[in-house]
Structures are given as C-alpha cells and as structure tokens.
Amino acid sequence: MVVHIRWQGRSYEWTNEELALPERPDEEELFAALAQRLETDVNSLKGELVVDWGEEAVVLRPKAIFG
C-alpha cells in the first residue's frame, strides 16, 4: 500500500515498508507512523487531516474549508 499525504503545503508519498506499517494498518498505527516521520504531534495530524482509504493507497489531505 502507498500512503500519500499533503501536510503543511507539501506532498509526501511512502510505502508501508518505508513507514514500518503492516499491509492494512489501522488509523492509530497510520497516524503514529506519520507523526514520527514528519516529526510532529499525532494530535496535530488528526486534527488537520482527512483519511481516504482506497484499495491500493491511503490519501491524507487537509480538511476542506468552504465559504
């Protein structure tokens, strides 16, 4: 599985192996691995990102702001 993330104006892409994640991680495992890789707090990621789970990839993106 590939993990795509848009965080603080930058895009990143890693495989599960690069993040030391199992093939189908749960959300807690995913956020913990990303927080470690991005050197940030797990709660800041959880508060800012939406997770879209796909068959072969997971996409994390900022929440949309309308208006």
N, C-alpha and C positions, 0 to 999 in steps of 0.2 A: 504494500500500500504506500502511496505517496501522500505526504502532508504538505499542503500549500497554505501559507499564512501571509496575510497582509497586516503589518504591525508598524505603527508609527511612520507611515509613509513609505515603507519598504516592503518588498515582496521576498519571501523565502520559500524554498522547496527542499524537503528532506524525505528520505525513505524511512520506513520503520526501523531498519537496521541502523541507520545513522543516529536515530534518536533512542536506540536501545529499547524499542517498544515491541510488544507481541504483534502478531499479524492483525488482530482486531482489538485494539486497545479500548478500554472504556474511557469516558470523558475525563475522569480523575487522572488516569495514567497519562493521557494525552497532554492535559494542561500542565502536569508536573514536569514532563519531559521538555515541553516547550519553554516553560519558565526557566528551567535550568539552562537550556541552550541560549535563550535570549537574555539571560542574567537579569531577570525581573521577578516580581512577586506574582505568584499564582493568582491571587485575587484581582490584581490589575488586569490580567489577561481575561479572566472570567467575566469581569465587569464590562469589558470593552468589546469582546468578540462574540460572533455568532458562529456556530459549528454546523456545517452542512456535510452529512455523511453520504458518500457515494459508494459504488461497488468497488472501485479501484483506487479511490482517493478520498481524502477528507479535506475540506476547504474551511479555513477560519478567516473571517473577514470582520471589519468593524460593523457595528450596528448602523443601520440606515437611519438618517435623520431627515424627516420630511417637514416641509413648511418653511 
